[in-house]
């Protein structure tokens, strides 16, 4: 599903490219729950941003279903890959429903009107994460764990075969972490989604993931 | 918000606007009911003085409120607005420069050329400041920093405008001061026809952004991952805002309060974050606010035209503060 070949990731600072990590090779398949591990600053978030299409690879390529991600239009990529990032979402009267409904953005018309099918997809996403009773609540009234689940529900409503989560357990307590990972595991096994999760919680990762990608100093990449 | 409630709310607000338009046309220094309909004075007062003023109120109120929604969503900052972030000040400074140029080359007799130059300068000023604010927001995402930069920019531009006023002639100085207080009463029907195409184009363009605006409320990265071309959205919002603020400021002066407060009030009243609802409600509510302010101006004094800024701020601000304390809703 996702193939990474001779990838070099980094930023373009002015005219000079700054390499963060290079020589990355891996192949990830549908149904995998992949743990992305490594020390702070090693390049996990840069890799995720490159996967999302926010950063262009310095060299090499990432293919998604045998097509380079740089060849996808923004809307096409949005129908293939969804993300849950660390930055908190809130304010502006955003309700749980509003946030999850944004997952339908790649499929709806410019006026933001949800069709009956779109609404049913949002309801299903909410049900899968037991969020339906909270649908009218403001996002600001939720706990960090509930907020994280809302963002995952947004990804489910986006109906993408690939979901990428950057440090999803950062603000969660022990119980919520396990609940979150069991939900992710269930999505991989039952719906065949490819889920890539970055986290520092090695114990949690070992319990749930079936694939691991470890980034280490000296551009050493271990893919198991 | 359900479809029925959305339509019902539009209905109520439209009725309110109709009532306010009627009041605005009726109130004034001359009692229209005492005149015969065929009297030329009746025709002049109604069609040449009051109708342009009323239409300008609708355009200015709804236009500035629309700019407020767009800016608050783009910056994800409920304190953003054309006046607070210095966009109106940019337009004002450039209008002052244009007015000086026009008076020095003496083309004031040519209506279209004179108005075009002033309007283009005003749009240019608004565009310039919006661009600076956008660059600052890209460098520093802190809401308070953005607000402070906007306030400082407003101060700098205000000081530069003061400098122009200081060296200008007595006639120009009087024009600047009166215009700077904000007024919807000095426009003619020609001015309204001048503003209308720009206003309509900007409003229509804004409705094409609804889906992207909904997504960008999460944040830019999420919006991008949802297929939104964030750069194109930014540029479109800058153009719409610069056009509307530029045109409105050129004809009415810098109008405070409406751009920032109407979107906040709309979120508190109507409890929605969907931009299709927000845009419609802010257009209607913005028109209501400026029409109400204009009616109050007439009621307070029949002989003296009060500055619209004074009324919008004195009446509107406490209402929003009261709403904020009363409501548990989050506005941003």
Boltz contact constraints between the chains, C-beta under 6 A:
constraints:
  - contact:
      token1: [A, 52]
      token2: [B, 225]
      max_distance: 6.0
  - contact:
      token1: [A, 74]
      token2: [B, 227]
      max_distance: 6.0
  - contact:
      token1: [A, 74]
      token2: [B, 229]
      max_distance: 6.0
  - contact:
      token1: [A, 75]
      token2: [B, 227]
      max_distance: 6.0
  - contact:
      token1: [A, 78]
      token2: [B, 226]
      max_distance: 6.0
  - contact:
      token1: [A, 78]
      token2: [B, 227]
      max_distance: 6.0
  - contact:
      token1: [A, 83]
      token2: [B, 225]
      max_distance: 6.0
  - contact:
      token1: [A, 85]
      token2: [B, 221]
      max_distance: 6.0
  - contact:
      token1: [A, 87]
      token2: [B, 219]
      max_distance: 6.0
  - contact:
      token1: [A, 89]
      token2: [B, 218]
      max_distance: 6.0
  - contact:
      token1: [A, 91]
      token2: [B, 330]
      max_distance: 6.0
  - contact:
      token1: [A, 91]
      token2: [B, 332]
      max_distance: 6.0
  - contact:
      token1: [A, 92]
      token2: [B, 217]
      max_distance: 6.0
  - contact:
      token1: [A, 92]
      token2: [B, 273]
      max_distance: 6.0
  - contact:
      token1: [A, 92]
      token2: [B, 332]
      max_distance: 6.0
  - contact:
      token1: [A, 93]
      token2: [B, 267]
      max_distance: 6.0
  - contact:
      token1: [A, 93]
      token2: [B, 273]
      max_distance: 6.0
  - contact:
      token1: [A, 93]
      token2: [B, 329]
      max_distance: 6.0
  - contact:
      token1: [A, 94]
      token2: [B, 273]
      max_distance: 6.0
  - contact:
      token1: [A, 98]
      token2: [B, 273]
      max_distance: 6.0
  - contact:
      token1: [A, 102]
      token2: [B, 214]
      max_distance: 6.0
  - contact:
      token1: [A, 102]
      token2: [B, 215]
      max_distance: 6.0
  - contact:
      token1: [A, 102]
      token2: [B, 218]
      max_distance: 6.0
  - contact:
      token1: [A, 105]
      token2: [B, 211]
      max_distance: 6.0
  - contact:
      token1: [A, 105]
      token2: [B, 215]
      max_distance: 6.0
  - contact:
      token1: [A, 105]
      token2: [B, 226]
      max_distance: 6.0
  - contact:
      token1: [A, 106]
      token2: [B, 227]
      max_distance: 6.0
  - contact:
      token1: [A, 110]
      token2: [B, 208]
      max_distance: 6.0
  - contact:
      token1: [A, 110]
      token2: [B, 211]
      max_distance: 6.0
  - contact:
      token1: [A, 111]
      token2: [B, 210]
      max_distance: 6.0
  - contact:
      token1: [A, 111]
      token2: [B, 276]
      max_distance: 6.0
  - contact:
      token1: [A, 112]
      token2: [B, 210]
      max_distance: 6.0
  - contact:
      token1: [A, 112]
      token2: [B, 211]
      max_distance: 6.0
  - contact:
      token1: [A, 112]
      token2: [B, 214]
      max_distance: 6.0
  - contact:
      token1: [A, 112]
      token2: [B, 276]
      max_distance: 6.0
  - contact:
      token1: [A, 140]
      token2: [B, 330]
      max_distance: 6.0
